[in-house]
Amino acid sequence: MHRHRIMISAAAAAAAVGLVPATVQAAEPTPPTAATGKAGAAEKAGAAEKADGARAELRKSPFFSPAERSVAAKGQSGGKASAQGGANAAAGDPYLSVEMGASHTTARGIMLTAYVMIISDLPTGALVNVDWGDGNKETEVVLSDAAYPFLHLNHTYAEVGAHKVTLTAEDIRSGVKTTNTLDVVVAGSEFTPHAPTRLLDTRDGTGAAGARPVPAYGTTRVKVAGTRGIPAGVSAVALNLTATNTRAAGHVSAYAAGTDRPATSNLNFAAGQTVPNLAVVPVSEDGHIELSNHSDGTTDLLADVTGYFTRSAAAGYTSLAPTRLVDTREGLGAARSPAAGQSTFAVQIAGAGGVPPKGVTAVALNVTVTDPREAGHLTLFPSGQQAPATSNLNFTAGQTVANSVIVPVGPDGRIEIRNGSWGGADVIVDVVGHYSADGKAAYLPVTPTRLHDSREWWQVKSFDFLHQRIPAGKSAPEAAVVNATVTNTTGSGHLSIAPDPNTQLQYDQGTATTPQPPQSSNLNWTKGATVSNLAQTGTGPDGIVDFWNRSWEPVDLVVDLFGIYDRR
């Protein structure tokens, strides 16, 4: 008894089993010679080996449902799954089974691979109906006698989260049906703001094993999920990290617990400095992150949460061209005078600088302090609340320093900024993006990756820029989360980061136009300093970001990538 497996088009399928007339009749095949017969057998053996290999790979998919889970329609005999296949098929009826696997392609996209087995005494085919679980459906056709009986289908969901894929195969001739289902969770995450809260302070033992600094080249493990109102299952967390009481120069790396320490940095410090920096850190499955002190001396570390990411619908991200909202030196967005010590002032966010007037839950900012009269810190928080016991930006007298901030927006569309110093300080605020239910970009953390290190190539020249393409695979990046570090500085200056309007092909062909640098800044430095800052920067049409050296001297620039916001 000969049983067939093939896969061809829908029209050919129907014609092959006599359901509709074929429009073209092929000539009768020439009987094979011994040589062609051997070749045909070899081809079949090769195809079978390829199919077996593909099925083995299918079973390694992040999401997988085996053929044994195929369920026949009630009252039908042909669809019952069997590991051996075909043993339960009634005479004249086909045996059908389906196994499925899925893998991520983008933040909300998956590729579904289905192995559709049809075993029949007669040439037949099956209509394969795929219900993606979001109201979208599509149909394919599989026929008997396929050497490679696989379907490969791509789908992009409108929302992040969990979805159930249902695949039903129906025999064209007999109507026998079998169904299998697959639960998938897309890779992208959306943001939920969190009232600024301290998760770690090694000075007093908050969130740590004890009140002691992190040893040289040591790590501290921080519980994120399931603490301080943060739910289980978070994929990443937004933290303001601060290093203080530093005994030697070095840097801190933040990463998911249980993974290897990356060769990237989240904040850099010199001996005796207090340095903050924002970090968006992947969280391990057991809900922890690790902070590594890569220096020859001990250091105290603080971590303040301002929000978290989950693989469920919350707030998506929308990037903006960097726009200045506040400059107390000029009276923009606030009084024209330094922010007084131990005082708080409000900043209108909703409806300002490209931010929508309604629906915004949090905002991404770059905040700069300049000409502070005394040492201190800034704290940003949503309006309508008391200032929390956290900090976003630390400074010494006379220092100009910047830090990225993600801050929840109050119900009146405003945030508040508190100057925790006893002296006045000028404050500059640039908006770079916002989170809302209407935001279409979901966050995709990546393995921390060093994209560029000019110490291995050449410095960025004075008033020149580095254009860096963000590797994003099949994704369409709305923005990139990068950490920029400037080092080997021989003068003072600042770095500005912005999307590039050119494509990589234009740069390769020498036809790119010189972009205009933004009027905002991302980090500031003085001679001899090593300074880093996180940037949630929009990307150009081809995923390119520009890093502008706005100083009179060349500098070394290091760029580390931590994630992207993907529109699909």
C-alpha positions, 0 to 999 in steps of 0.5 A: 500500500503506497502512502503519499506526502507532498505540498503544492499550491491550492489550485494544483491541490484541488486539480490533483484530487479531481475537485476542479478541472486543471487548466494545464495538463502535463505530458506523461512522464518518461519511464525512468531508466535505471540511472534516473531511478537511482537518482530519484531514489537518492533525491528522495533519500536526501529530501527525507534526511532534510525533512528529518533534520528540519523536524528535529530543529522544529522541536527545539523551537522556543514554543512547541506543540508536538504531533501527539497533541493533535485532536481529531474532530469529534466522531472522526477516526482519521485525525487521532494523533499517533507517534508512529503515524497512520495506525488509527486511520480508518480504511479509505480515510487519511491520517492527519497530524500537526506539530508546530513551533514558533520563534520570535522575529521582531518585538511583536512578530513570530515565525510559525513552522508547522509539520503537516503529516498526511498519510492516505491510500489515495492522492489527497490534500488538506486545507490548513487553516491558521487562526492567529488568536488575534482575529486574523486567519489564513489558509494554506494547502498541503497535499500528499507525497511532499518530501518536505511537508512544512509550512513557514508563516510569519505574523505580526501582532498588534499587541504584545503579550500572550496569544493562542495559535490554532491550526486545523488541517481538513482533508479535501476529499473526506472532510476529516479534521485535526487541530493543534494549538500553540501558546506563544508570547511575543518578545517585546515588552511595554513600560509601566511607570513606578513611583521612584523607589530605592531597591538597593543601598549598600550603605545601610543594607537596603536590598543587600546582604548587609551594610557594606560596600561592593568589594573590588571586582565583586558583584551584588545581587538585587531582587527586582520582581516581587518586591516594592510593588514590582510584579513577577515576570518583569523582563527589564527594569529602569533604574537610576544607578549611583556609585558613591564612596568610590575608592578607585576609578572603575565602572559598573556593569548591570545585567540579568542575574545568572548570565555572564558579566558583559564587556560593557559599562553602565556608569564610570567613576573616578576615586572619590566621585559620586556618579549616577546613570540611568540603566535599563537592565534585563531581569532574570527569570527568577527576578534578579539583576546583578551589579558588578564593581569593576574597579580596584577598590570598594564602592557603595551602590544605590539603585532607584526604580522608576519603572519596569517592562513586562510582556503584556500590554501597558505603555509603548514608546514614542521617540521625539527629536530632542527638544528643550523644555526647561532652561532656568538660565533663559527662563524657558519652562521655569523662572529665569533664575537658578533653582533655589536650594531645598526647593521644588518647581513643576514642569509641564510635560503633557502638550509640550515639546511634541508630547501629546496633551493626553494619555502620557504615563511617563516621559524620557528626559535628559536633565543637566545641572550647571553652575551649582553653588554647592554640592547636592542632587536633583530628584524628579517625580510625578506631580501630586506626590511628596518628593521621594528619598531617591536621587536622579542626578548628583553634582558638586559645586561648580560642576556641569553634569547630565543624566537620563531620566524616565519619570512618571507623569502626574495626573495633571500632565506635570512632573516636579524637580527638587533641588536637594542642595543647599545652594541654587543651581541652573537646570536644563531639561530636554525631552527625548520620548514618552510612554503611552497606551498609544505608543507603538514601539515595544522594548526588546532588550539585547545582549549588552554589545559594544558597538564602537570604541574609538580607542581601537580606531580613531578619535572623533574630531572636534565638532565632527560626528560619528554615525553608527547604524544600530543592528536590529535584524528584522526589526524597525527601530523607533529608538535605541537604548545606548550608553555613550562614554567619552574618555581621554578628554583634553578639554571641556565639551559636550556630546549631542546624540540625534537620529541621522537622516541618511541611509548606510548606502548613502554613506557607503557611496559617499552621497550622504548629506551632513546632518545638522547637530541638535541644540540639546546635549546628552553629556558634559565633560571637563579635561581628563574626565571619563563620563558616561550617560544613557541615551534613549535616542531615536534612529533615522530611517535606516536605523542610524544615530549620530554622536556629535563631539561639540568641543574644540578637542578630539575625544574618544567615544565608546558606545554600548547597545542595551536594547531597541524599541521596535515598531513591529 
